[in-house]
């Protein structure tokens, strides 16, 4: 095989991997990750429940906006009280800005009185890449049958200004309400905004 052909094959493999990210309307990729307390969680164990995935970076100003304002903690609490599973995922690589260990993740949650179902650690970025997570925050909603129903931004106004929260459409509560009532999801994708996920590769 020539070097040129090898290069072409490598390029095709990269292209295929890049396009293999989670797709709305298709089964969500399964995964297993440890949480901030050392307990493993698999997406498949939550089959039969609606699941929210929230990509996070405690040092990102967009994440800080939604936590310090109480927006994300309130959404987490409302969702969990309605039997939804809410998983925060940090795909920041070791040595990169935003990377956390379990203790740091727990301190962050306590600082904002946030109580997701779990804070999951993905330092090698495999789950982040599987979902095509680009920003913090980047939100995904998976229905009870394991199908991805929403992927995109947390809301409709890309800013770090807390004053914009009242004017923005909060997509996750909207999607969760529609799924609960049996309606079709009206907004299935939106442009995610925030800080870029700090992958190692």
Secondary structure, DSSP 8 states (H G I E B T S, - for coil): --HHHHHHHHHHHHHHHHTTS--TTSB----EEEETTS-EEEGGGGTTS-EEEEE--TT-HHHHHHHHTSHHHHHHHHHHHTT-EEEEEE---TTSTT---HHHHHHHHHHTT---SEEEE-TT-HHHHHHT--EESEEEEE-TTSBEEEEE-SBS--SS-GGGGGGS-BHHHHHHHHHHHT---S--B----SEE-----
